């Protein structure tokens, strides 16, 4: 005995992602359209964020300046170390006063602190550059998985808002994975 049952149902993609921008900018390029197959990690759209580009260039200049300050502090440290060693020798021979030796020690300690401070500035600027580099990567919208583009919401030149708030922000594209599907029957 065979029994047939017909029920209405819906077929949906196994995975579906609406892709939003994490940084605000103008859509420079969109490489895909509805129906295009995409691979995981493929760049689908690129945003132009001119203020971030300028901030990155400024941070690179700050890094160069911090490295120069470090080199200057290192040279001063080397000089003060030599002066302190000479001062110790001269003090043993009583050619200089104790105060002159104390001043040489103080200048040496200041130069050590200067090197430490300059290195900390370099580390701080490098961290800022790393943050900016990460943010600039967010200007590239990438496919989260292999799939098909099923919706496209923007065209080149459009202002893309940051989607980190609950405001009325439009996605860039929707990608669906349809190699496996789900069937829903009420």
C-alpha positions in Angstrom: 0.0 0.0 0.0 1.4 3.3 -1.0 0.3 6.6 0.5 1.1 10.0 -1.0 0.9 13.1 1.1 1.4 16.6 -0.5 2.3 19.5 1.7 3.4 23.0 1.0 6.9 23.8 1.9 9.8 26.2 1.3 13.3 25.6 0.3 16.0 27.9 1.8 19.7 28.2 1.5 21.7 26.3 4.2 23.6 29.6 5.0 22.6 33.1 4.2 24.5 36.3 5.0 23.7 39.9 4.4 27.0 41.7 4.2 27.3 45.2 5.7 30.2 47.6 6.0 32.1 48.0 9.2 33.6 51.3 8.1 31.9 54.2 6.4 33.0 55.2 3.0 32.0 55.5 -0.7 31.6 52.3 -2.7 34.6 52.4 -5.0 34.2 49.0 -6.8 31.7 46.2 -6.6 33.0 43.0 -8.3 29.9 40.9 -8.2 26.3 40.9 -9.4 23.2 38.8 -8.7 23.8 35.2 -9.7 27.6 35.3 -9.5 29.3 32.4 -7.7 31.8 33.5 -5.0 34.5 31.7 -3.0 35.2 32.2 0.7 37.4 35.2 1.3 36.8 36.6 -2.2 36.6 40.4 -2.2 33.1 41.4 -3.3 33.3 45.2 -2.9 35.8 47.8 -2.0 35.1 51.0 -0.1 37.0 54.3 -0.5 37.7 55.8 2.9 39.9 58.8 2.1 40.2 60.1 5.7 41.4 56.7 6.9 44.1 56.7 4.1 45.3 60.1 5.3 45.3 59.0 8.9 47.4 56.0 8.0 49.9 58.2 6.2 50.1 60.5 9.2 50.7 57.5 11.5 53.5 56.3 9.2 55.1 59.7 9.5 54.7 59.6 13.3 56.5 56.2 13.3 59.4 57.7 11.3 59.6 60.6 13.7 59.4 58.2 16.7 62.3 56.1 15.2 64.4 59.2 14.8 63.7 60.3 18.4 64.7 56.8 19.5 68.0 57.0 17.5 68.6 60.5 19.1 67.9 59.1 22.6 70.1 56.1 21.9 73.0 58.4 20.9 72.5 60.6 24.0 72.5 57.4 26.1 75.8 56.3 24.6 77.4 59.7 25.2 76.1 59.9 28.8 77.4 56.4 29.6 80.9 57.3 28.4 80.8 60.6 30.4 79.7 58.7 33.5 82.5 56.2 33.2 85.0 59.0 32.7 83.6 60.9 35.6 83.9 57.8 37.9 87.6 57.5 36.9 88.2 61.2 37.4 86.4 61.1 40.8 88.7 58.3 41.9 91.6 60.5 41.2 89.8 63.4 42.8 90.0 65.4 39.6 86.3 66.3 39.9 83.9 67.0 42.7 81.3 64.5 44.0 78.7 66.9 42.6 80.1 66.6 39.1 79.9 62.8 39.4 76.3 63.0 40.7 75.4 65.2 37.8 76.9 62.7 35.3 74.9 59.9 37.0 71.7 61.9 36.8 72.3 62.7 33.1 72.9 59.0 32.4 69.7 58.0 34.2 67.8 60.6 32.2 69.2 59.3 29.0 68.2 55.7 30.0 64.6 57.0 30.6 64.7 58.8 27.3 65.5 55.6 25.4 62.7 53.8 27.2 60.3 56.6 26.5 61.3 56.7 22.8 60.8 52.9 22.5 57.4 53.2 24.1 56.4 55.9 21.6 57.5 53.6 18.8 55.4 50.7 20.2 52.4 53.1 20.6 52.5 54.3 17.0 53.0 50.7 15.7 49.8 49.7 17.7 47.9 52.6 16.1 49.2 51.6 12.7 48.0 48.1 13.3 44.6 49.3 14.3 44.4 51.5 11.2 45.6 48.6 9.0 42.8 46.4 10.4 40.2 49.1 9.8 41.4 49.5 6.3 40.9 45.8 5.7 37.3 46.3 6.7 37.0 48.5 3.6 37.1 45.3 1.6 33.9 43.3 1.9 34.6 39.6 1.6 32.5 36.5 1.1 32.1 34.6 4.4 31.7 31.2 2.6 31.3 29.7 -0.9 28.0 30.6 -2.4 26.0 32.7 -4.8 25.2 36.5 -4.7 21.4 36.7 -4.4 20.9 40.4 -3.7 22.9 43.5 -4.5 21.8 46.7 -2.8 24.3 49.4 -3.9 26.2 50.7 -6.9 29.6 52.4 -7.2 29.7 55.9 -5.7 27.1 55.2 -3.0 27.8 56.3 0.5 27.9 53.2 2.7 27.2 53.7 6.4 28.7 51.8 9.3 26.4 48.9 10.3 27.4 48.8 13.9 24.2 50.5 15.2 20.6 49.6 14.9 19.8 52.4 12.6 18.4 52.0 9.1 21.5 50.8 7.3 21.4 49.0 4.0 23.5 45.9 3.3 25.9 45.8 0.4 25.1 42.3 -0.9 23.5 39.0 0.2 25.4 35.7 -0.2 23.7 32.3 0.1 25.2 28.9 0.2 22.9 26.6 -1.9 25.0 23.5 -2.3 23.0 22.2 0.6 19.5 23.4 1.3 16.9 23.2 4.0 13.3 22.3 3.4 10.7 23.7 5.8 7.2 22.2 5.9 4.6 23.6 8.2 
